[in-house]
């Protein structure tokens, strides 16, 4: 079965640079969630989209923005990167307006030097 | 806001022994409950979930969990662990609305000894 696809899988950036992470949900899934997992930490919710509209917002820095496109893929844009942004970024997708199981992608590991 | 507590940071179990990982939640109503497993450097794989109905839920890889409303708990169990079960286990909760974010516990690292 098709799973959530994230690209790139690994990314190395310098401080103050920008990064764009991409997420392709499972086919026919219309909801996308972004989570950040710091080293040795639990995943923390950043932001979510349902039918291309932002549905919820968590502890996402103002330097980050995200959107969901007409084909339901999503991009997380990160600017003015800081050392503390180094983390594993997960995308998850689900189907429907009601709570459904979130299926996670393999994550993008971002290292900021 | 909902929260999740996993009291055990690290558990070591002998291969073939039984396992129970604890999870307690805080929420005003009955939440949706999940257990995910994460191998080193890997993504999160869903083991099982509870939305409603039978309070004992079966999952993949021989895992099961029991929802106990009176104790606000959702403990994960396995009768006999295998070396491949060594991983990080996360309990998560979501409000019983639509498209709700997951709130994770801090995780329990499981080590299996021969």
Interface residues (C-beta under 8 A of the other chain):
Chain A: X31 X33 X35 X41 X42 X43 X44 X45 X48 X50 X55 X56 X58 X90 X92 X94 X96 X97 X98 X99 X101 X102 X103 X104 X105 X106 X107 X109
Chain B: X32 X34 X36 X41 X42 X43 X44 X45 X46 X49 X51 X90 X94 X95 X96 X97 X98 X99 X100 X101 X102 X103 X104 X105 X106 X107
